[in-house]
Amino acid sequence: MTSAVRVIPIECKFGPISAFAYYVDAPEPAIIDTGVSISAIQDIEPTLAEHGIRIEDIRWILLTHGHVDHLGGAYAVWGKTGRKAKVVIPKKEARLMRDKNEQIVDYKSLQGKYITDPAIQEKHIAMLTADIGGNIEPNLEVVEGDSIHLGADITLKVVETPGHSIGSVTFVLEGLDWAFAADAVQMYGGFSGLPTIENPCLYRKSVQRLLVEVRPNRLFLGHPFRNINGELQSAQIEGELVTTLLQASLDMDAKLSDLVKRHLSNGLPAQQHELYGPFESIAKEIGYTGDPRNLPCAFFVTMNGYYEELSGLHIE
């Protein structure tokens, strides 16, 4: 059995929100996710220094998915290692690392398509571009069943857990069953009050797989997510609370699926709200008062995902 491994959570703060990176102490040290571009010098390097660890000694940069708040700092961390660290990303999202313009393509197909003001779109695109350090050619594009060996008996197995994004993976520490799931599990949502789910069908299957098959002893998430009462929970979960959290994620998925079916079974309304677009009636029912023109914002991404599922546009 693998002996206990030191994991250091690193909170990467930007604006009103934060994303977690995780340092895995091993003969070949790894960092899982990297925050945004500024996170390397603002959060990652000083937090590691507090533990007597040099950022220069990181040998693996492992990315759970390609969203800006997890991938954005990779270039800066890689640079700090003298470009010696091996950069790993899910195969289905490697394009987002090779060319940051692909982030804009994704933005325009999700949140961006519901934002009609071109000035706001341009502002968002500028923010996305600024939050990513630079393009990197990954050393490894991982798929289901791949393993990353960090020396000694420390191995991370790749489990594909798409849904939050099309290619999200969870890194599972073999022998301990610690799962670095990042945003593959969303509970009742993050800072904005809604989970961010691009493909509900895949998300549902991924959470069920974690619950039934992987059954982690610890779960390391990308953000603090909310419980049923709207309270933000710790991003590091262990013991029986893991099962509770995974089930809560499935419960919220069922609620969102039912909500969209009731409101949009006859298609999108012809009349669109200035702020909430075709989803005004849903926003009203759930009491959502956020501004979906902010970035990041789950509202349009998630509503789009459930509407596309309802319309049969998602392939299972």
Solvent accessible surface area in square Angstrom, and as a share of the most:
residue,aa,sasa,rsa
1,M,201,0.90
2,T,13,0.08
3,S,78,0.51
4,A,90,0.70
5,V,12,0.07
6,R,113,0.41
7,V,25,0.14
8,I,7,0.03
9,P,53,0.33
10,I,1,0.00
11,E,69,0.31
12,C,0,0.00
13,K,113,0.48
14,F,40,0.17
15,G,74,0.71
16,P,103,0.65
17,I,26,0.13
18,S,13,0.08
19,A,1,0.01
20,F,25,0.10
21,A,0,0.00
22,Y,5,0.02
23,Y,5,0.02
24,V,0,0.00
25,D,45,0.24
26,A,13,0.10
27,P,88,0.55
28,E,70,0.32
29,P,18,0.11
30,A,0,0.00
31,I,0,0.00
32,I,2,0.01
33,D,3,0.01
34,T,0,0.00
35,G,0,0.00
36,V,3,0.01
37,S,31,0.20
38,I,83,0.42
39,S,0,0.00
40,A,1,0.00
41,I,102,0.52
42,Q,87,0.39
43,D,17,0.09
44,I,0,0.00
45,E,47,0.21
46,P,53,0.33
47,T,29,0.17
48,L,0,0.00
49,A,65,0.50
50,E,142,0.64
51,H,85,0.38
52,G,72,0.69
53,I,20,0.10
54,R,142,0.52
55,I,2,0.01
56,E,64,0.29
57,D,55,0.29
58,I,1,0.00
59,R,84,0.30
60,W,23,0.08
61,I,0,0.00
62,L,0,0.00
63,L,0,0.00
64,T,1,0.01
65,H,1,0.00
66,G,0,0.00
67,H,42,0.19
68,V,17,0.10
69,D,24,0.13
70,H,0,0.00
71,L,5,0.02
72,G,0,0.00
73,G,0,0.00
74,A,1,0.01
75,Y,69,0.26
76,A,30,0.23
77,V,0,0.00
78,W,41,0.14
79,G,39,0.37
80,K,69,0.29
81,T,6,0.03
82,G,50,0.48
83,R,138,0.50
84,K,142,0.60
85,A,2,0.02
86,K,100,0.42
87,V,0,0.00
88,V,0,0.00
89,I,0,0.00
90,P,3,0.02
91,K,113,0.48
92,K,117,0.50
93,E,3,0.01
94,A,2,0.01
95,R,87,0.32
96,L,6,0.03
97,M,6,0.03
98,R,95,0.35
99,D,52,0.27
100,K,49,0.21
101,N,92,0.47
102,E,47,0.21
103,Q,12,0.05
104,I,32,0.16
105,V,83,0.48
106,D,37,0.19
107,Y,14,0.06
108,K,99,0.42
109,S,60,0.39
110,L,31,0.15
111,Q,7,0.03
112,G,0,0.00
113,K,100,0.42
114,Y,34,0.13
115,I,7,0.04
116,T,128,0.74
117,D,60,0.31
118,P,100,0.63
119,A,70,0.54
120,I,34,0.17
121,Q,38,0.17
122,E,109,0.49
123,K,126,0.53
124,H,3,0.01
125,I,24,0.12
126,A,61,0.47
127,M,74,0.33
128,L,22,0.11
129,T,52,0.30
130,A,74,0.57
131,D,49,0.25
132,I,7,0.04
133,G,31,0.29
134,G,15,0.14
135,N,77,0.40
136,I,6,0.03
137,E,114,0.51
138,P,11,0.07
139,N,95,0.49
140,L,73,0.36
141,E,48,0.22
142,V,2,0.01
143,V,58,0.33
144,E,72,0.32
145,G,41,0.40
146,D,48,0.25
147,S,46,0.30
148,I,2,0.01
149,H,116,0.52
150,L,0,0.00
151,G,21,0.20
152,A,94,0.72
153,D,79,0.41
154,I,18,0.09
155,T,16,0.09
156,L,0,0.00
157,K,79,0.33
158,V,0,0.00
159,V,8,0.05
160,E,45,0.20
161,T,1,0.00
162,P,22,0.14
163,G,0,0.00
164,H,6,0.03
165,S,3,0.02
166,I,80,0.40
167,G,6,0.06
168,S,3,0.02
169,V,2,0.01
170,T,0,0.00
171,F,0,0.00
172,V,12,0.07
173,L,0,0.00
174,E,71,0.32
175,G,39,0.37
176,L,15,0.08
177,D,58,0.30
178,W,18,0.06
179,A,0,0.00
180,F,1,0.00
181,A,1,0.01
182,A,4,0.03
183,D,3,0.02
184,A,1,0.01
185,V,0,0.00
186,Q,5,0.02
187,M,11,0.05
188,Y,22,0.08
189,G,0,0.00
190,G,10,0.10
191,F,114,0.47
192,S,43,0.28
193,G,33,0.31
194,L,8,0.04
195,P,1,0.01
196,T,32,0.19
197,I,1,0.01
198,E,31,0.14
199,N,11,0.05
200,P,0,0.00
201,C,8,0.05
202,L,31,0.16
203,Y,2,0.01
204,R,58,0.21
205,K,98,0.42
206,S,5,0.03
207,V,0,0.00
208,Q,83,0.37
209,R,68,0.25
210,L,0,0.00
211,L,38,0.19
212,V,108,0.62
213,E,110,0.49
214,V,24,0.14
215,R,172,0.63
216,P,9,0.06
217,N,80,0.41
218,R,85,0.31
219,L,0,0.00
220,F,11,0.04
221,L,1,0.00
222,G,1,0.01
223,H,24,0.11
224,P,37,0.23
225,F,6,0.02
226,R,51,0.19
227,N,27,0.14
228,I,117,0.59
229,N,112,0.58
230,G,33,0.32
231,E,96,0.43
232,L,85,0.42
233,Q,48,0.21
234,S,68,0.44
235,A,2,0.02
236,Q,58,0.26
237,I,6,0.03
238,E,102,0.46
239,G,50,0.48
240,E,157,0.70
241,L,90,0.45
242,V,4,0.02
243,T,79,0.46
244,T,82,0.47
245,L,3,0.02
246,L,2,0.01
247,Q,78,0.34
248,A,14,0.11
249,S,0,0.00
250,L,23,0.12
251,D,57,0.29
252,M,23,0.10
253,D,4,0.02
254,A,60,0.47
255,K,104,0.44
256,L,4,0.02
257,S,19,0.12
258,D,70,0.36
259,L,10,0.05
260,V,1,0.00
261,K,109,0.46
262,R,135,0.49
263,H,55,0.25
264,L,4,0.02
265,S,76,0.49
266,N,159,0.82
267,G,27,0.26
268,L,67,0.33
269,P,58,0.37
270,A,110,0.85
271,Q,159,0.71
272,Q,102,0.45
273,H,66,0.29
274,E,157,0.70
275,L,40,0.20
276,Y,24,0.09
277,G,8,0.07
278,P,2,0.01
279,F,0,0.00
280,E,68,0.30
281,S,53,0.34
282,I,0,0.00
283,A,3,0.02
284,K,153,0.65
285,E,89,0.40
286,I,68,0.34
287,G,54,0.52
288,Y,24,0.09
289,T,123,0.72
290,G,29,0.28
291,D,46,0.24
292,P,0,0.00
293,R,81,0.30
294,N,90,0.46
295,L,38,0.19
296,P,87,0.55
297,C,11,0.07
298,A,4,0.03
299,F,0,0.00
300,F,2,0.01
301,V,14,0.08
302,T,0,0.00
303,M,0,0.00
304,N,4,0.02
305,G,0,0.00
306,Y,4,0.01
307,Y,40,0.15
308,E,38,0.17
309,E,46,0.21
310,L,58,0.29
311,S,54,0.35
312,G,61,0.59
313,L,116,0.58
314,H,33,0.15
315,I,155,0.79
316,E,143,0.64
